[in-house]
Amino acid sequence: MQDVRIDNVVIGHGHPLALIAGPCVLEEETTAFEVAKYLVSLREKLGIPIIFKASYEKDNRGSEKNYIGPGLVDGLKALRNVKQEFGLPVLSDVHRTTDVDVAAETLDVLQIPAYLCQQTSLLLKAGAAGKPVNVKKGQFLSPEGMSSATGKILSTGNNRILLTERGSCFGYNNLVSDMCAIPTMQALGFPVVFDATHIIRIYGVPSKDPRGGKPEYVPHLVRAGVAAGSDALFIECHPSPPEAKCDAASMVPLAKMEGLVRQAMEIAAIVRKWE
């Protein structure tokens, strides 16, 4: 498996479990700073490598009236401020080829949203930027099908690739996670990240509606994903999820992060002992 180094974080076989965490979308800078400050304290307390994530834009909202984020210019400025103030590597989604060059000047990881994981022009542009690329597996793809995305990025000469499992379609609005997807995608040669917070979203229900997610199952999925051998976790978190402007029904409150991550690290230590 190809290890991926992101600043001082190394994700891959034989390395400690890593954490990609932060709010779904950038809101006020004070919120980003509050989350980043907490994550730094979590890193110092537990010793887990952490990457800060927040989208400067969410382009797949259910309505044109929903909050989509501060946009490219203001969002990247906020992410630069997080990097400078807290020393955390930063990750965000890129939705279009015209954003990639500018985004790559700030981001330590370019993330390809699940719906765009087969978008050839975007994958080639992201790969050519030379930064690590995290590709979220489309809900409509088999784990083996991600070889198409990795092949496109590899064709640019970039092998710094992460693959993220975030569930597969089960009916119209529900997602399920096949834990075999983790070792299956690792067999493609790349570290696999497990996203427990998007799997429990109920699509078609606004994220502000409590019925729009089942966050009580996030701990179960985290434990299962780590036990299945994931190299990193992807957990969206917020100081007060019900007040969040995106994915309010699925993010983890900061107050619950330490216990969740601590338990995940304990499971990861057992898994790595017997690998």
N, C-alpha and C positions, 0 to 999 in steps of 0.2 A: 504494500500500500504506500502511496506517495504521501508523505507528511506535508502539511501546509503550515508555513510560518507566517504569522500576522503580527508584526512588531515583536513583542516579547511573548506572544502566545503561540504555542505549537500544538496543532491538532493532528492526531494520527495514532496509529498503532503503537502501543508501548508508552504513550504519553498520558498524563493525568486527564481526567474528564475536564472539558472546558465548558464555559457558559457564554452564550450569546443572549443578552437580555436588555430590556428597555421598553419604553412605551411603543404602542403600535405606530403612532404617528407623532411627529413633533407638534407640541402645543405651545404654550408660553415657555420661554427659555428658563423661567424659574422652575417649571416642572421637570424639564430635562436635567437641570442642575441637581434638583432634589433626588432624582433617580440615580444619576451618575455618582453623587456623593454617597448614596446608600450602597451602590455596587462596589465602590472602592472600599468601603468599610467591610463589606462581605468578603471581598478578596483578601483583605488583610486578616480577617478573623479566621477564615476557612482555608485560605491558601489556594483557592480555585482561580485559574486564569479566566479573565472576563473580557468580552468584547461588548461595547455599548451599541445597541441597535435602536434606530428610530427612523421612520420613513419621512423624507422631506415632502413626499407626495404619495397619496394613495389614489391610484387611478381606476380602481375597480369597485368603487362604492356603489351601493344599491340605488342611489338617487343622485341626480345632478345637484341637488340642494344640500347634500351631506358635506361635511367638512373634509377637505382633501389634504390639508397641510399647508405650510407656509410657502411651498414652492421651492424651486431649485436654488435660487440666489439666496434668499433669506434662510432656507433650511440648511444649506451647506455652511453658511456663516455660523448658525447655531451649533452645528456639529463640530466645526473648527474650534469654537469656544469650549465645547465639552472636552475635546482633545487637549487643548492648551491648559485648561483649568484642572483637569483630573487625570491626565495621562493615560486615558483609555483609548485603545483602537476603536474606530467607529465603522459601522456598517449601515447601508441604506439601500432601498430598492432603486433600480433604474428602469424606466419604462420605455424609453425611446433612444434610438442611436444618437440623436443630437444632444442628449444629456451626458453621454458617457465621458467625453474628454474633460469636461468641466468637473463632473462628479469625481473623476479619478484623481484630480488634484487634491481633494480633501479626504475622500473615503479610503479606508484601509482594506475594505472588502466591498466589491460590487455585488449586489444581490439581484438575481433574476427572479421575478415573481412567478408563481406556479403557472398562472394562465399563459405566461410568455415563454415557457421553458422549451418550446419548439420554434421560437422565432429566430430564424437563422441569422438575419442581419444583426439582431441585437446580441446574440451569442458571439458572433464573430467580432463585433465591435468591442464588446466587453473583454473578450479574450485578448484582443490586440492591445488593450490598454496596459496589459502586463501586471495588473493587480490580481490578488486572489478573487475568485468568482464563486459565490455560493448560489447554486441553482436549486430552487425549490421544485420538487417533483410535482408535476401536474396531477390533479386528482383523477385525471382521465388516462393516466399512463401506468403501465406495469413498471416495477422496479428495473427490469431488464431494458425497458424502453428508454431509460435515461442514458444509455450508451450513445444515442443519437446526439444528445446535448453535449456530452463529454467529448465526442468525436469532433464536433464543430469547434469547440474551444481549443482542443489539442491541435487542430489544424493551423492555429495561429502561433503555435510554439509555446503556448501557456499551459503548464500542467498543474498550476496552483488552483485546484478545483475542490470544492466541497459540494456534497449532495445532501439535500434535506428532505427527510420523510415527514410529510404533514397530512397523511391520510389519503384515502381513495374513496371515490363516490360509492355510496351504498343507498340506492334509491335516489330521489331527487334532491333532498336537502340535507342528508346525513352523510358524515364521513366516518370511516373506520380505518384503523391502522393495522396492517398485517405486519407483525414484528419480524417476519422473515424478510421483509423488504430491507431491513438494516444490513444483515450479512450479504444479501443478494447484491445490493449496491456497493458494498465494500469490495465484493469480488470483482467489480469493474475497475478497482485499483485506487479508489479515492475515499477519504474519510467521510463518514456519514454523521449528520446532525439530526437530532430528533426534536421535532417541534410539537410539543404537547398542547399548546394553547389554541392552535387553529383547528385541530381535529374536533374540538368540542363545540365549535360554533355551529349554530343551526342556521343554515343559509336560507334566505328568503324572509327571515325575521330580523327587523332592525336591531343593530347591536346595542342600542340604548334600551331595548326591551329586555327585561330579565329572562324572557323565554328564548332569547337569541343565543344562549349558550348554556353549557352544563359544566361550569368551572369546578364543581365538586369532584369531577373525574380527572382533573389534571394530575393530582398526586398519583393516582393509579397508573396513568399513562407514563408519567415520568419514571416511576419505578420499573415498569415493564420495558420501556425503551432503553434504560441504562442496563437492565439485566440482559437485554438482547445484544448488548455490545456497542451501543452508539458511542461515537468518539466525542461528541459534544451535545449539549442541550440548548434548545432555543425556547426561551420562556418570555413572553411579553408580560410586563409588570407595570404597575402604576401606583402612585400614592393612594388614590381613591378611584378604583375602576368604575363605579357607577357614574362618576363625574367626567369620565374620559370622553373625548370627542370621536373616538373610533374604537371598535371592539370592546366596548364597555362591559359586555356580558361574558367576556372570556379571559380577560387579563387577571393576573395574580396580584393581590395586594402586596405591597412591599413588606408589610408586617408578617406575611406568611412565607416569604422567600427563604429566610435562613433555615427554618426547619425542613423545608422541601429540598433545598440544595444539600444540606448536611446529610439527609437520608440518601439522596442520590449518590453522593460521594462515597458513602459507606458501601452501597451496592456495587459501585464501580470498582472499588478496591478489591472486592471479592471476585468480580468477573476477571479483572486483570491478573489476579493471582493465579487463576487456573487457565489462562490463555496459553 
